[in-house]
């Protein structure tokens, strides 16, 4: 009861803390661990509104990623978005495979883009279009063709590996596995490792979801793409 009473007193309209200006609240919030921001935004409507404002996310962006404050031209087909989007992109890049150069934010945005496009509830765009968009983004930002191909492969692997084990993910991976091979010139060709990861998840994480007909079709498709295929993918 004592703790609840202290919290109520702290948030009351008569409390000096409650009368702090917005910029001081923001300076306090961005110093709190990120994992607690969700709880802070649920305390009251005023704090929730602050977490919707771009000024808070801009301050968080500058504090957590100082180099992100440098204004740079953003070419390419994948949108950069406002401060909250940029913050999420940089956090994603830092968690998946951190880079210490200016590619970090580009990687984060392409990860967000690919993940969101693959998780569209209706039919997502063909993977060839998504892959080409990612390659074009890196090339537009001055990355070499070889580096663009390498980074696009890493992004596909990270996103596919982190998709939740849901019914929607199962149908998505099955569609990606059965997509017809369309010849595309380098660097627009999707890497061998990405193709392997799709089949690996289907045969390991979703084996129980496969009907007999689907299973044998996938095995036949895998044998065309990979030689040899792992024994763990087969019913032995």
C-alpha positions as CSV (number, residue, x, y, z in Angstrom):
1,X,0.0,0.0,0.0
2,X,2.8,2.4,0.8
3,X,4.4,2.0,-2.6
4,X,1.1,2.6,-4.4
5,X,0.4,5.6,-2.2
6,X,3.8,7.1,-3.0
7,X,3.2,6.5,-6.8
8,X,-0.2,8.1,-6.6
9,X,1.2,11.1,-4.8
10,X,4.1,11.4,-7.3
11,X,1.6,11.5,-10.2
12,X,-1.0,13.7,-8.6
13,X,-1.7,17.1,-10.2
14,X,-0.3,18.9,-7.1
15,X,3.0,17.1,-7.3
16,X,6.0,19.1,-8.4
17,X,7.1,16.1,-10.6
18,X,3.8,16.2,-12.4
19,X,4.3,19.9,-13.3
20,X,7.7,19.3,-15.0
21,X,7.8,20.6,-18.6
22,X,7.8,18.2,-21.5
23,X,11.6,18.5,-22.3
24,X,12.5,17.5,-18.7
25,X,10.2,14.5,-18.8
26,X,11.8,13.5,-22.1
27,X,15.3,13.8,-20.7
28,X,14.3,11.6,-17.8
29,X,12.6,9.0,-19.9
30,X,15.4,8.5,-22.4
31,X,17.7,7.7,-19.4
32,X,15.5,4.8,-18.3
33,X,16.3,1.4,-19.8
34,X,14.5,0.8,-23.1
35,X,12.8,-2.4,-21.7
36,X,10.8,-0.2,-19.3
37,X,9.5,2.3,-21.8
38,X,6.4,0.2,-22.5
39,X,5.5,0.4,-18.8
40,X,6.2,4.1,-18.7
41,X,3.9,4.8,-21.6
42,X,1.1,3.1,-19.8
43,X,1.2,5.1,-16.6
44,X,-1.1,7.9,-17.8
45,X,-2.4,9.5,-21.0
46,X,0.0,12.4,-20.7
47,X,3.0,10.1,-20.7
48,X,1.5,8.0,-23.4
49,X,1.2,11.1,-25.6
50,X,4.8,11.9,-25.0
51,X,5.9,8.5,-26.3
52,X,3.9,9.2,-29.5
53,X,5.7,12.5,-30.2
54,X,8.6,12.6,-32.5
55,X,10.6,14.9,-30.1
56,X,11.0,12.1,-27.6
57,X,12.2,9.6,-30.2
58,X,14.5,12.2,-31.7
59,X,16.1,12.8,-28.3
60,X,16.4,9.0,-27.8
61,X,18.0,8.6,-31.2
62,X,20.6,11.3,-30.5
63,X,21.4,9.9,-27.0
64,X,21.6,6.2,-28.0
65,X,23.0,6.6,-31.5
66,X,24.9,9.9,-31.6
67,X,26.1,9.5,-35.2
68,X,22.6,9.2,-36.4
69,X,22.1,12.9,-35.7
70,X,24.2,13.8,-38.7
71,X,21.9,14.7,-41.5
72,X,22.5,12.6,-44.6
73,X,20.8,12.2,-47.9
74,X,18.7,9.0,-48.0
75,X,18.4,7.6,-51.5
76,X,16.9,4.3,-52.5
77,X,13.4,2.7,-52.5
78,X,13.1,1.9,-48.8
79,X,11.7,4.8,-46.8
80,X,13.7,6.1,-43.8
81,X,10.8,7.4,-41.8
82,X,10.7,9.6,-38.7
83,X,12.8,9.3,-35.5
84,X,10.8,6.4,-34.0
85,X,11.3,4.4,-37.2
86,X,15.0,5.2,-37.3
87,X,15.4,4.3,-33.6
88,X,13.7,0.9,-34.2
89,X,15.9,0.3,-37.3
90,X,19.1,1.0,-35.4
91,X,18.1,-1.1,-32.5
92,X,17.3,-4.0,-34.8
93,X,20.6,-3.7,-36.6
94,X,22.4,-3.6,-33.3
95,X,20.7,-6.7,-32.0
96,X,21.0,-8.8,-35.2
97,X,24.4,-8.1,-36.6
98,X,25.9,-4.8,-35.4
99,X,28.0,-2.8,-37.8
100,X,30.3,0.1,-36.8
101,X,29.9,2.1,-40.0
102,X,27.2,4.1,-41.7
103,X,25.7,0.9,-43.1
104,X,24.2,0.2,-39.7
105,X,21.0,2.2,-40.2
106,X,20.5,1.0,-43.8
107,X,20.7,-2.6,-42.5
108,X,18.2,-1.9,-39.8
109,X,15.7,-0.3,-42.2
110,X,16.0,-3.1,-44.7
111,X,15.5,-5.7,-41.9
112,X,12.3,-3.9,-40.9
113,X,11.1,-3.6,-44.5
114,X,11.7,-7.3,-45.3
115,X,10.1,-8.5,-42.0
116,X,7.0,-6.3,-42.4
117,X,6.6,-7.3,-46.1
118,X,6.9,-11.0,-45.3
119,X,4.4,-10.7,-42.4
120,X,1.6,-9.0,-44.5
121,X,-1.5,-10.9,-43.7
122,X,-2.6,-11.0,-47.3
123,X,-0.3,-12.3,-50.1
124,X,3.1,-10.6,-49.7
125,X,5.0,-9.4,-52.8
126,X,7.1,-12.1,-54.6
127,X,10.4,-12.6,-52.9
128,X,12.3,-11.6,-56.1
129,X,10.8,-8.1,-55.9
130,X,11.6,-7.8,-52.2
131,X,15.2,-9.1,-52.8
132,X,15.7,-6.7,-55.7
133,X,14.4,-3.8,-53.6
134,X,16.9,-4.6,-50.8
135,X,19.8,-4.8,-53.3
136,X,18.8,-1.5,-55.0
137,X,18.7,0.2,-51.6
138,X,22.3,-0.7,-50.8
139,X,23.5,0.2,-54.3
140,X,21.7,3.5,-54.2
141,X,23.5,4.3,-50.9
142,X,26.9,3.7,-52.5
143,X,27.5,0.1,-51.6
144,X,29.4,-2.2,-54.0
145,X,27.5,-4.9,-55.8
146,X,29.4,-7.6,-53.9
147,X,28.7,-5.9,-50.5
148,X,25.1,-5.4,-51.4
149,X,24.7,-9.1,-52.2
150,X,26.4,-10.1,-48.9
151,X,24.3,-7.8,-46.7
152,X,21.1,-8.8,-48.4
153,X,21.9,-12.4,-47.7
154,X,22.6,-11.7,-44.1
155,X,19.3,-9.8,-43.8
156,X,17.3,-12.6,-45.3
157,X,18.9,-15.2,-43.0
158,X,18.3,-13.0,-39.9
159,X,14.7,-12.3,-40.7
160,X,13.8,-15.9,-41.7
161,X,15.6,-17.2,-38.6
162,X,13.6,-14.9,-36.3
163,X,10.1,-15.4,-37.7
164,X,7.9,-16.9,-35.0
165,X,6.8,-20.5,-35.3
166,X,3.2,-19.6,-36.4
167,X,0.8,-21.0,-39.0
168,X,1.4,-17.9,-41.0
169,X,5.2,-18.4,-41.0
170,X,4.7,-22.0,-42.1
171,X,2.6,-21.0,-45.2
172,X,5.1,-18.2,-46.0
173,X,8.1,-20.5,-45.9
174,X,6.3,-23.1,-48.0
175,X,5.4,-20.5,-50.6
176,X,9.1,-19.3,-50.7
177,X,10.3,-22.9,-51.1
178,X,8.0,-23.6,-54.0
179,X,8.5,-20.2,-55.8
180,X,9.8,-20.9,-59.3
181,X,13.4,-20.2,-59.9
182,X,13.7,-17.1,-62.1
183,X,17.1,-16.4,-63.5
184,X,18.4,-13.1,-62.2
185,X,21.8,-11.6,-62.8
186,X,24.2,-11.1,-59.9
187,X,23.8,-9.5,-57.4
188,X,20.0,-9.9,-57.7
189,X,20.2,-13.7,-57.4
190,X,19.2,-14.9,-53.9
191,X,22.0,-16.8,-52.2
192,X,22.3,-20.5,-51.6
193,X,22.4,-20.0,-47.9
194,X,19.0,-18.2,-47.9
195,X,17.4,-21.0,-50.0
196,X,18.9,-23.6,-47.5
197,X,17.6,-21.7,-44.5
198,X,14.0,-21.8,-45.9
199,X,14.0,-25.6,-46.3
200,X,15.8,-26.1,-43.0
201,X,13.1,-24.4,-41.1
202,X,10.4,-26.2,-42.9
203,X,12.0,-29.7,-42.3
204,X,12.9,-29.0,-38.7
205,X,10.5,-26.4,-37.1
206,X,7.4,-27.3,-39.2
207,X,7.9,-31.0,-40.0
208,X,4.7,-31.9,-38.1
209,X,2.7,-29.3,-40.2
210,X,3.5,-31.0,-43.5
211,X,1.0,-33.3,-45.1
212,X,2.5,-36.3,-46.9
213,X,2.0,-34.7,-50.4
214,X,3.6,-31.4,-49.3
215,X,6.5,-33.3,-47.7
216,X,7.3,-35.3,-50.7
217,X,7.0,-32.3,-53.0
218,X,9.4,-30.4,-50.7
219,X,11.9,-33.2,-50.7
220,X,11.8,-33.4,-54.5
221,X,12.3,-29.6,-54.7
222,X,15.1,-29.7,-52.2
223,X,16.9,-32.5,-54.1
224,X,16.8,-30.3,-57.2
225,X,18.4,-27.3,-55.3
226,X,20.8,-29.1,-53.0
227,X,23.1,-32.1,-53.3
228,X,23.2,-33.9,-51.0
229,X,20.4,-33.0,-48.6
230,X,20.7,-33.7,-44.9
231,X,19.4,-37.1,-43.6
232,X,17.5,-35.1,-40.9
233,X,15.3,-33.8,-43.6
234,X,14.2,-37.2,-44.7
235,X,11.8,-39.7,-43.0
236,X,14.2,-42.5,-42.1
